[in-house]
Amino acid sequence: MKFIIFWALLNLPVVLAFDPDYTDFITFPYLAYLKSDYLPCVGVLIHPLWVITAAHCNLPSLQVILGVTNPSNDKENNVQIVGYEKIIYHPYFSVASTENDLMLIKLKTNIQLNDYVNLVSLPTEPVSEKAMCTVSTWGYNLCDDSSDPNSLQNVNISVISKSQCRNTYKAQNIKETMLCVGIVPGRRKPCKEVTAAPAVCNGILQGILTFTDGCVLRADVGIYTKIFNYMPWIETTIQNN
């Protein structure tokens, strides 16, 4: 019995992760809700005119919504909604691969930066193994997943080694342009959450989720595009557009 209680305490965040009454509704000012006529994605504001997300996102009729906590509530204050001018995929992205899974979205107008909407820092050096990162995304109410997600949640999990990640995902080709964040070996339970969750470590964007067999808000291991490796492409794209 003591072991069962101890196990439950260790796994308390897992139990709470999809409780609709969970109150960890901290909206980091860099988060963008990418609403479309298909499935939404998470974006990250890296410049007053630019948002970064995963290239696997399909975003017809895109609206970029910043400063939002609950996308299903259209009466929130401090929200900024903007259209986009262009979407630029990484030139080597392929839907058949998890590599190079990044795209940049140029907004129609400059975002007004304030306490609720602001930029994330970009890396000048790679993140270290065991670094603690905050992963954020929106979860759906599993009893009613036909509407917009209504539960913004954050989980603090650490970067794991390539060998641990390869043991978790034996069928995936884990390359140096990727990093893995989560708990090994992960837990496989049904869930629904918005894809392309960012991993922000010590205030710096280090990863964008490209693949997970599970649920990142439950701390399952996710494979992320390592932002540091793509900084030349990000900087050049912004300068040239």
N, C-alpha and C positions, 0 to 999 in steps of 0.2 A: 504493500500500500504506500509506503514512504517513497518508493521508487516512482510510482505512478504520479504522486503529487509533485515530486521533483521534476519529472519529465514535463508535466503540464505547465509548471512555472517557467521552465526553459523555453517552452514553445508558446508562451502567451501571445507574443505579437502575431504568430501564425493564426491563432484562434480569433484575434480581433481584426485581422486584415480585411475581411469583407463583412464586418458587422456594420449595417447602415447607420448605427448610432455612434460609430467610432469618431472621435472628435479631433483627430490630428489633422485639421484642415488648415495647414500652413501653406499659403500660396507663395512660393518663391517668385520674386518679381520678374525673373527671366523666363518663366514658363509661358508657352503659347499653346492655346487649344486650336488645332487646325481642323476646322469644321468643313465638311464637304458633303456632296450628294452620295458619297459612298461611306466608308468607315473613317472616323477621325484619326488623327495622329497627334503626338506631342511634338511641339517645336521648341526651340530655344532661341531667345533674342541675343544676338551676338554683336549687333550694330543697329543704330536707329532705323536703318533701312533693310536689314537682313535678318532672316531667321534660318536656322539650320535644323534639319530633321533627317530621317532615313529615306533613302531613295526608293525603298520598297513601298512607301506610302502612295496610294492612289487617291488623288485629291481633286476630283472634278468639282467645279463651281466653288472653289476654295474661298473661305473667309478665315482670316487670322484674328483670333480673339486673345487679347492680353489682359492680365489683371483679373482673371476670372477664377473663382473657386469652384462653383457649381454650374457647369454648362447648361443644365436643365432649368436653371432659374434665370429668366430674362430680365429680372428687375435688380440685378446686382449693381452696386455703385463701383466707381473707379475702373470700369471696363473700357478698353479701347478696341474697336473693331475696324479692321482695315483690309482692303483688297490687295491683290498682288500684281506686279508688273510682269515678272517672269520667273520661271522655275528652271534651275540649272542642275542637271544631274551630273554626278561624277562621270567623267568620260569613259571609265572602265567598269562602270556598274553593269551587272547582268542579273536578270531576274532568276537565273539558274544558280547564283552564287550568293554567299553571305559577305563576300569581299567587296570593298569600295562602296558600301551601302550608305552613301551620303548624298543629300541634295541641299542646295541653297535656294531660298525663296527671297526675291527682291520685292519689297513692299511698294505700294503706290505712293505712299507719303511717309515722311519721317515720323516715327513714334515719339510721343511726348514722354520723356523720361521723368519719373517721379518715385515716390515711395512704393508704389504698387506695380509699376512697370519699369524695369531696368535691365541693364546688360549683365550677362555672365562673363567672367574672365576666361580667356583662352590660354592654353598651356604653352609654356616656354621650355618645358622639359617633361619627359614621360613620367607617368604616375608610377609609384613604387608598389611592389607586391606587399600585400597586407594593409595598404592604405585604406582608410575608412571613407566611404563615399555615401552620399545621399542619392537614392534613386526615387524619382517622383513620377506618378502617372495617375490617371483617373480610373476608378473601378466602377463597374456597373452593378446595379441591384439585380442579383440573379433571378429575383422573382418578377422583374420587369425590365428586360434588357432591350426593349423595343425603342425606348427613349434615349436621350443623351445621358452619358454617365453622370452620376451625381455625387461621387465620393473621391475627392482629391486626397491622395495619401502619399506618405513618404516613408521609406524604410532605409535604415542605416546598415549597410553591408560592406564587406571588404573585398578588395581585389585579391583573386587567388592566382596560384601559379599556373603556367601553361600546362604542366604535367597533370595537375589536378583537373584542369578543364578538359584536357584530352581524355582523361579517364571517365569524366562525366558524359562527354559527347564523342564517343568513339567513331561515330559515322561522319563527324564534321572535320573539316580541314582547318585547324586552328592556326592562323598565321601570325606573324609578328605585327601585322597591322590591326590586330584584334586584342582585346583584353576581356577577361572574364571576371564577373563580379557576382558574389552570392555565397551560399552555403553548400558545401559538398556533402552528400551527393545530390541534394535537392529533393523536393517533395512533389509528387505528381498528383494533383487534385484538380477538379474542374474549377475554372475561373474565367472571367472575362474582364480584360483591362485594355486601355488604349495603348497602342503600340508605339514604338520609337522612344521609349522612356530614356531620359538622360541620366548619366552618372556624373555627379558633381562632387569632386573631392577637394576639401579645404577651399571651397569657393571657386574652383576651377573646373570647367567642363572638360572631362577626360574621355567620355564615351557616349555613344548613342546606340541604344539597343537594336541589334539586327536579328537576333534569334534567341528564343528560349523554349524549352520543352517543359512548360510549367507556368509559373506566375511570379514575376519579379517582386510584387508587393508582399509575397509570402517568403521572399528571400531565396527562391529557387535560382540556380545558377543561370545567368544570361550571358550571351556572347555579344560584345559591344564593339563597334568600330572605334578604334583608338584615334582620338582627335589629333593628338600630337603629330602623328605620322602624316596627317593631311593638311597641316598648317600652310605649307607653300601653295597648295591648290586653293584653299579658302582665301588666303590673302590676295593671290593673283586674280581670282574670280571677282572679288569685291572691287579691286582696283580697276579692272578692265570693264566693269559693267556699271 
